Every structure is written in C-alpha cells, then in structure tokens.
Amino acid sequence: MFKAYGYIPKVIEVDHREGNNYVVHAYEIIQDDEKTWHTATIGWYYVDMYTGEIESIF
C-alpha cells in the first residue's frame, strides 16, 4: 500500500487484534535533539487477517 504512495514509514507494527483485523500503527521516530525523541504517526489501519484488505482508521 505504501509503495503506491512512494513512501514507506520506518516502523509498521501490529498494535493489537480486533476480531478478524489487525490494528496496525505506521510511524517514524524523530530525533528532536541529542536527548529527546518523539513519534510521528503516519496512520492507523485495520488489516483483515484473512484477505489482507487494508482500511484506514482515520
């Protein structure tokens, strides 16, 4: 899916499962300075565990 947009987030992880869907969080980890970091969410998605169909939660 992200390849179609020409951009792939650095981190794509399954957060949890809801019924037949995985809830997937896509994000980047941004360094603010030498000691602080934060996450920049690209999106949250449902991914059907049987069909692979992706639906944006936002």
BAGU-623925 format. One record per residue: residue in one letter; x, y, z of N, C-alpha, C, O in turn; residue number from 1. Coordinates in steps of 0.001 Angstrom, whole numbers, plus 500000, padded with zeros to 6 digits. Example, Ala and Ser with C-alpha at 12.3 -4.5 7.8 and 13.67 -1.06 7.14 Angstrom:
+---+--------+--------+--------+--------+--------+--------+--------+--------+--------+--------+--------+--------+-----+
: r :    npx :    npy :    npz :   capx :   capy :   capz :    cpx :    cpy :    cpz :    opx :    opy :    opz :   k :
+---+--------+--------+--------+--------+--------+--------+--------+--------+--------+--------+--------+--------+-----+
: a : 513190 : 494310 : 507800 : 512300 : 495500 : 507800 : 513200 : 496700 : 507800 : 514236 : 496681 : 508465 :   1 :
: s : 512850 : 497750 : 507080 : 513670 : 498940 : 507140 : 512900 : 500030 : 507870 : 513409 : 501138 : 508039 :   2 :
+---+--------+--------+--------+--------+--------+--------+--------+--------+--------+--------+--------+--------+-----+
//
This chain:
+---+--------+--------+--------+--------+--------+--------+--------+--------+--------+--------+--------+--------+-----+
: r :    npx :    npy :    npz :   capx :   capy :   capz :    cpx :    cpy :    cpz :    opx :    opy :    opz :   k :
+---+--------+--------+--------+--------+--------+--------+--------+--------+--------+--------+--------+--------+-----+
: m : 500820 : 498805 : 500000 : 500000 : 500000 : 500000 : 500862 : 501256 : 500000 : 500608 : 502182 : 499230 :   1 :
: f : 501873 : 501294 : 500853 : 502705 : 502493 : 500939 : 503565 : 502694 : 499694 : 503880 : 503829 : 499339 :   2 :
: k : 503941 : 501622 : 499040 : 504728 : 501743 : 497812 : 503980 : 502555 : 496765 : 504597 : 503293 : 495997 :   3 :
: a : 502653 : 502427 : 496727 : 501839 : 503184 : 495774 : 501948 : 504680 : 496020 : 501827 : 505476 : 495088 :   4 :
: y : 502178 : 505067 : 497276 : 502333 : 506488 : 497629 : 503766 : 506974 : 497454 : 504029 : 508174 : 497529 :   5 :
: g : 504693 : 506051 : 497220 : 506092 : 506417 : 497043 : 506810 : 506701 : 498350 : 507859 : 507345 : 498357 :   6 :
: y : 506246 : 506221 : 499464 : 506841 : 506467 : 500777 : 506508 : 505298 : 501699 : 505347 : 504901 : 501801 :   7 :
: i : 507507 : 504750 : 502363 : 507284 : 503666 : 503321 : 507782 : 504133 : 504689 : 508961 : 504451 : 504847 :   8 :
: p : 506880 : 504174 : 505683 : 507303 : 504580 : 507035 : 508369 : 503637 : 507588 : 508423 : 502466 : 507211 :   9 :
: k : 509203 : 504142 : 508468 : 510284 : 503338 : 509056 : 509746 : 502232 : 509955 : 510332 : 501150 : 510013 :  10 :
: v : 508634 : 502482 : 510663 : 508087 : 501489 : 511592 : 506632 : 501199 : 511219 : 505802 : 502104 : 511140 :  11 :
: i : 506349 : 499928 : 510993 : 504982 : 499458 : 510763 : 504811 : 498269 : 511690 : 505451 : 497232 : 511509 :  12 :
: e : 503937 : 498424 : 512693 : 503808 : 497339 : 513666 : 502349 : 497052 : 514000 : 501493 : 497936 : 513971 :  13 :
: v : 502097 : 495790 : 514317 : 500768 : 495384 : 514760 : 500644 : 495790 : 516223 : 501440 : 495376 : 517065 :  14 :
: d : 499639 : 496604 : 516511 : 499396 : 497060 : 517877 : 498571 : 496038 : 518649 : 498897 : 495695 : 519786 :  15 :
: h : 497498 : 495553 : 518025 : 496654 : 494539 : 518651 : 495702 : 493964 : 517610 : 495731 : 494349 : 516440 :  16 :
: r : 494873 : 493055 : 518045 : 493903 : 492420 : 517154 : 492494 : 492776 : 517608 : 492203 : 492774 : 518804 :  17 :
: e : 491621 : 493081 : 516651 : 490197 : 493334 : 516908 : 489403 : 492448 : 515968 : 489338 : 492711 : 514768 :  18 :
: g : 488797 : 491391 : 516511 : 488055 : 490460 : 515661 : 488959 : 489840 : 514619 : 489979 : 489237 : 514954 :  19 :
: n : 488589 : 489987 : 513344 : 489389 : 489443 : 512246 : 490392 : 490445 : 511693 : 490978 : 490215 : 510635 :  20 :
: n : 490597 : 491555 : 512399 : 491507 : 492604 : 511933 : 492696 : 492778 : 512859 : 492578 : 492692 : 514082 :  21 :
: y : 493839 : 493023 : 512248 : 494983 : 493521 : 512992 : 494881 : 495040 : 512986 : 494512 : 495627 : 511969 :  22 :
: v : 495198 : 495679 : 514090 : 495276 : 497132 : 514142 : 496758 : 497482 : 514007 : 497574 : 497135 : 514861 :  23 :
: v : 497084 : 498170 : 512924 : 498474 : 498434 : 512564 : 498774 : 499924 : 512700 : 498007 : 500773 : 512246 :  24 :
: h : 499896 : 500219 : 513329 : 500369 : 501593 : 513534 : 501595 : 501803 : 512642 : 502567 : 501053 : 512731 :  25 :
: a : 501547 : 502812 : 511795 : 502670 : 503171 : 510934 : 503201 : 504519 : 511394 : 502442 : 505482 : 511503 :  26 :
: y : 504516 : 504595 : 511669 : 505060 : 505831 : 512211 : 506566 : 505952 : 511988 : 507230 : 505002 : 511573 :  27 :
: e : 507074 : 507117 : 512269 : 508504 : 507432 : 512234 : 508935 : 507821 : 513647 : 508126 : 508319 : 514430 :  28 :
: i : 510185 : 507598 : 513966 : 510754 : 508084 : 515219 : 511648 : 509261 : 514860 : 512611 : 509120 : 514105 :  29 :
: i : 511318 : 510422 : 515411 : 512010 : 511669 : 515074 : 512900 : 512100 : 516237 : 512459 : 512146 : 517385 :  30 :
: q : 514143 : 512410 : 515931 : 515058 : 512900 : 516963 : 514960 : 514416 : 517018 : 515214 : 515104 : 516029 :  31 :
: d : 514583 : 514935 : 518204 : 514466 : 516374 : 518396 : 515821 : 517014 : 518660 : 516149 : 518058 : 518096 :  32 :
: d : 516589 : 516387 : 519510 : 517946 : 516832 : 519819 : 518708 : 515609 : 520322 : 518263 : 514480 : 520116 :  33 :
: e : 519838 : 515815 : 520970 : 520659 : 514682 : 521389 : 519978 : 513765 : 522405 : 520322 : 512587 : 522501 :  34 :
: k : 519020 : 514293 : 523161 : 518431 : 513510 : 524247 : 516943 : 513221 : 524110 : 516407 : 512410 : 524866 :  35 :
: t : 516271 : 513854 : 523178 : 514822 : 513646 : 523096 : 514390 : 513171 : 521711 : 514959 : 513546 : 520685 :  36 :
: w : 513361 : 512332 : 521730 : 512799 : 511741 : 520537 : 511286 : 511783 : 520651 : 510749 : 511878 : 521755 :  37 :
: h : 510594 : 511713 : 519526 : 509141 : 511574 : 519553 : 508704 : 510754 : 518337 : 509465 : 510573 : 517387 :  38 :
: t : 507483 : 510269 : 518388 : 506960 : 509528 : 517243 : 506066 : 510440 : 516409 : 505368 : 511305 : 516938 :  39 :
: a : 506103 : 510234 : 515130 : 505245 : 510958 : 514196 : 504388 : 509915 : 513478 : 504871 : 509191 : 512607 :  40 :
: t : 503127 : 509851 : 513850 : 502232 : 508847 : 513291 : 501882 : 509164 : 511844 : 501476 : 510279 : 511515 :  41 :
: i : 502044 : 508175 : 510999 : 501659 : 508279 : 509600 : 500196 : 507857 : 509457 : 499436 : 508464 : 508702 :  42 :
: g : 499810 : 506806 : 510195 : 498429 : 506357 : 510153 : 498190 : 505125 : 510998 : 499122 : 504434 : 511408 :  43 :
: w : 496909 : 504865 : 511250 : 496431 : 503650 : 511912 : 495547 : 502926 : 510907 : 494761 : 503555 : 510199 :  44 :
: y : 495675 : 501614 : 510844 : 494969 : 500844 : 509824 : 494417 : 499542 : 510392 : 495002 : 498934 : 511288 :  45 :
: y : 493261 : 499126 : 509838 : 492773 : 497776 : 510038 : 493303 : 496961 : 508868 : 493226 : 497395 : 507719 :  46 :
: v : 493836 : 495792 : 509155 : 494252 : 494870 : 508105 : 493536 : 493548 : 508360 : 493759 : 492890 : 509377 :  47 :
: d : 492676 : 493173 : 507426 : 491931 : 491929 : 507563 : 492923 : 490768 : 507545 : 493713 : 490628 : 506611 :  48 :
: m : 492873 : 489947 : 508576 : 493852 : 488873 : 508719 : 493647 : 487736 : 507713 : 494530 : 486892 : 507561 :  49 :
: y : 492511 : 487697 : 507030 : 492260 : 486645 : 506057 : 492398 : 487133 : 504617 : 492874 : 486391 : 503757 :  50 :
: t : 491992 : 488359 : 504349 : 492031 : 488858 : 502972 : 493199 : 489801 : 502707 : 493598 : 489995 : 501558 :  51 :
: g : 493751 : 490392 : 503779 : 494822 : 491369 : 503604 : 494292 : 492754 : 503254 : 495075 : 493682 : 503052 :  52 :
: e : 492962 : 492904 : 503179 : 492368 : 494208 : 502857 : 492748 : 495230 : 503922 : 492698 : 494940 : 505117 :  53 :
: i : 493128 : 496424 : 503482 : 493583 : 497485 : 504380 : 492556 : 498603 : 504389 : 492065 : 499023 : 503341 :  54 :
: e : 492234 : 499085 : 505597 : 491305 : 500191 : 505760 : 491890 : 501188 : 506754 : 492268 : 500812 : 507864 :  55 :
: s : 491965 : 502436 : 506366 : 492455 : 503470 : 507261 : 491466 : 503701 : 508399 : 490259 : 503777 : 508170 :  56 :
: i : 491969 : 503810 : 509613 : 491095 : 504073 : 510756 : 490775 : 505543 : 510858 : 489731 : 505902 : 511402 :  57 :
: f : 491635 : 506408 : 510356 : 491387 : 507840 : 510420 : 490312 : 508253 : 509458 : 489973 : 509434 : 509380 :  58 :
+---+--------+--------+--------+--------+--------+--------+--------+--------+--------+--------+--------+--------+-----+
//
